[in-house]
Amino acid sequence: MTGVTPILEATGLVKRYGRVTALDRADFDLYPGEVLAVIGDNGAGKSTLIKALSGAVIPDQGEIRLHGKPVRFGNPMEARAAGIETVYQTLAVSPALGIADNLFLGREIRKPGILGSVFRMLDKAEMQRQARKELSELGLLTIQNINQAVETLSGGQRQGVAVARSAAFGSQVVILDEPTAALGVKESRRVLNLIRQLRDKGLPIVLISHNMPHVFEVADRIHVHRLGRRAAVIHPDTHSMSDAVAIMTGATELGVA
Ligand SMILES: Nc1ncnc2c1ncn2[C@@H]1O[C@H](COP(=O)(O)OP(=O)(O)OP(=O)(O)O)[C@@H](O)[C@H]1O
């Protein structure tokens, strides 16, 4: 993609944990409007890369650029404020809260005027209205009751709420960490459709996954991580799953950036 500035880009990221080098001069780029999958063997450094991009880990060396401008995130809140939303498989939502509450967690809408500014009263009706709108735009309104506790939802619906939450707030980039790992076939399908919908709405997505068929189904490009760095970027239409596995395991160095 020559001539197009990546939305999110990293060069030469290094992160050491004692004697372990989790990131060893890793590069990364994400372009507008794409689903980029990140794959790699266990321990290859995928999580550390994603944590560095989302402010959860501060790299020892290297540079991260958002819209071409260097950024330094001291913590995940700073990355989020800059528009990088990360949905972790486990920490996606607060189970005991309702759907609308989950969507607005940490960004609650207050009532207008003095009720909100002084008495900090929440505008529940407005939050429910926006939650309903967001979920129906994403085709998730099979969920009947917007105040239903998230713990009563299915795994796929929960993931949907988490993804909707990340998509709802003017995000620039959404990072999904193993979104289908705990889901059944039907629920995985819904989440994959959701990923496509978000991409079609113009939101670029980073998808970390061990599930090759899912990766090959939705990704526009595939970043293959090996031994702490990007070993190759491949395309699902020109490379096979066995090419991907061969690069992951070091059996071949084939691949194009
Ligand atoms: N907090 C930490 N302290 C010490 N070592 C760590 C820490 N986090 C990651 N590592 C090490 O860094 C290397 C890369 O780990 P990372 O979790 O990034 O890999 P991964 O590709 O995400 O693996 P998996 O697919 O198994 O989740 C591993 O050797 C791991 O043991």
The ligand as an ORCA input file, in Angstrom:
! r2SCAN-3c Opt
* xyz 0 1
  N       4.950    -10.042     32.121
  C       5.867    -10.902     31.642
  N       6.929    -11.278     32.380
  C       7.860    -12.124     31.896
  N       7.823    -12.656     30.669
  C       6.801    -12.330     29.881
  C       5.761    -11.439     30.316
  N       4.865    -11.297     29.309
  C       5.294    -12.055     28.293
  N       6.468    -12.683     28.627
  C       7.251    -13.584     27.763
  O       7.430    -12.944     26.522
  C       7.298    -13.887     25.444
  C       6.187    -13.431     24.511
  O       4.936    -13.567     25.189
  P       3.538    -13.128     24.572
  O       2.509    -13.366     25.615
  O       3.638    -11.779     24.008
  O       3.385    -14.189     23.389
  P       2.079    -14.590     22.553
  O       2.511    -14.681     21.128
  O       0.983    -13.662     22.852
  O       1.752    -16.027     23.109
  P       0.316    -16.785     23.258
  O      -0.157    -17.048     21.878
  O       0.714    -18.027     23.966
  O      -0.568    -15.898     24.060
  C       7.049    -15.234     26.095
  O       8.283    -15.905     26.200
  C       6.515    -14.871     27.455
  O       6.827    -15.870     28.398
*
